[in-house]
Amino acid sequence: DQQLFDVALIDMIMPDMDGMQVTQQIRQHFPAIAARMPILALTANTNPVDRERCLAAGMNEVLHKPMETEWLTRTVSQYIRLAREDRL
């Protein structure tokens, strides 16, 4: 919560907390500038219901693994640009 990031890539499956729990913690308990950071989910699950759950938890986008490098680069770049514009 002390450092500002342009974007966060969060895996959905992690020990202790899943990606949705981490996202909710960031959105609810971090300072406003960090809480507004774009959060992109990384998951191997392509179920549309899970995508909606991720978005409802506060994630900005859901990226499916395995992913193409070009798609990852384009999506991350888009959200970095939006985050920087938001800070101006």
N, C-alpha and C positions, 0 to 999 in steps of 0.2 A: 504493500500500500504506500510505500515511500518513493517508488520509481514509476515513471510514466512510460508506457509502451504504446506503440502505434496500433498494434493488433495482437490478439492472443489466439494461438492455435491450441485447442484443448481436446485431448482424446476423450472419448466417451467412457472408455473402460480404464480405470486407474485404481490403485489400492486406496483404501480408506474412504475416498469420496469419488463419485462418478462425475463426469463432465457437467451434468446439469446441476449438481450440488455446488460444484466449484463456481459455476456461472452465477448461481443465485447468491452465493456468498459475496462475490465481487460486486454484483449489482446492488446489494442491500447494505454492505458494510464498509465499502471502500469510499474514499473521498470522491466527490462528484466527477472530477476530471478523469480519474481512473475507472470509475463505475460506468462511464459512457464509452470506454474503449470498445472497439469492435471485437467480438468474440466469435471465432469460427470453430465449429465442431468438426472433429475428425472421427469417422466411424466406418466400419465395414458393413453396417446394417443399412439396407436401402429401403426399409419399410416406410411408407409415407406417414404412418401414424407416429413413428419414432421421430421423423423429421419435424412434425408439428409439435411434439413434446419438447424437442430441443428449442424451437423458436419460442414456444410458450415460456420456457425457462429463462429466456432473455438472450439467447444466442442470435447472432445476426445472420448466420449462414451455416449450412451443413455441407461438408465436403465428404464424399464417399471414397473409401480406400478399396482397392489401390486407385490412386488418382494419377492423371496425366500431369506432367510437370508444367505444361503450358496452361492448363486450367488452374492449377494451384497458383502459379505466378500471376496470372491475370486477376484472379479473385483477391488474393492478398494485396496486390497493388491497388486495386479498386478501393478496398477498405482502408488502406493506409492513406490514400489520397483524400477520401471522405473524412477520416479522422483528423487529418491536418487542416482541412478546410473548416472543420467544426471548431478548431481551437483558435482560428483567426478572429 
